[in-house]
Amino acid sequence: MKFKKLGNTNLDVSLICLGTMNMGEQNTQEESFEQMDYSLEKGVNFFDTAEVYSVPPKEETQGKTEEIIGNWFVERKNRKKVILATKIVGPGPSWIRDGGGNYSEKNISEAIEGSLKRLRTDYIDLYQLHWPERKTNFFGKRDYSHSVEEGNWNKFEDVLKALKKFIDQGKIRYVGVSNETPWGFSKFLEISEKLNLPRIVSVQNPYNLLNRAYDIGMSEISCREKVGLLAYSPLAIGYLTGKYMNNNKPKNSRIDLFGNFWTRYKEENAKKAVDDYYKLAKDNGLSLTQMALAFVNSREFMTSNIIGATTMEQLKENIDSVNVKLDEKIIEKINLIHANNPNPTP
């Protein structure tokens, strides 16, 4: 396994992070335990979850993933071996705090205490804001449309001050953001420095061969400020494995089970890009999965690549991607495909 520093902290996190949103939905607790056991054995010391998981989010499974991880910690007695990340939900889900998903101190307190109880731990290593309170372009929205009537949202400094209280209490160690924009990213950094408040140490945004939007504005901030990306959806919900090519829909796959939820990677332009990437991988003796993950792993601004699997075979191939090095010729051809069809999915 390879490791990188988490922002400006002294934590070394594995280049591969175990994503857990399937646990409690597509994966049973027993299957989830097997995945976590194997990941830890292979050097993966970084797990990511959220209070809203399992996914697709719904009231009856909310918090289930954290509960499974907590049960694993207790049974295996290995909490200290894992750098654990979770998230507080943003505005939206009506079944969590009556839909009042804003980052007030009261809500942050309730969310942290709930996660700690479900995770059966007394501290969280990385606590993330799952998505912005303000109306902006995230979760598959390409463009930003400004509105002066966007509702109330907490000031950046108030959110950081609230989080600082829980850092001071030892309940969380570091803070990060997710689904954030260049403006939000830079404001958090600016305000934390100006007011001596907790500094953001990571950004969790989508990044894959079909969506390299992070390259445009966020990557420079990451590199210059040393706040790396935790890339989610590196295989574009499975489209970059090739299993959905030619309109295939394997039984019990995410698109088979929850196709109406996973819509952001269904763009027509994406099909040609997937075909081109598949051919490039095959021509170089690689699976599309290996090539797609190895590309994400290679990016200079990358801290950790959040993989997710429903089978052990998938998990093993995903973790093994750390051993795949793409030469300059393959990178050039990847960039040519990207230039001919840039960011076909939002």
Secondary structure, DSSP 4 states (H G I P E B T S, - for coil): --EEE-TTSS-EEESEEEE-TTBTTTB-HHHHHHHHHHHHHTT--EEE--TT-SSS--GGGTTHHHHHHHHHHHHHT-GGG-EEEEEE--S--TTSGGG-----HHHHHHHHHHHHHHHT-S-EEEEEE-S-SS--S-SS--S----S-------HHHHHHHHHHHHHTTSEEEEEEES--HHHHHHHHHHHHHHT-PPEEEEEEE-BTTB-GGGTTHHHHHHHHT-EEEEE-TTGGGGGGTTTGGG---TTSHHHHHTTT--TT--HHHHHHHHHHHHHHHHTT--HHHHHHHHHHH-TTEEEEEE--SSHHHHHHHHHGGG----HHHHHHHHHHHHHS-----
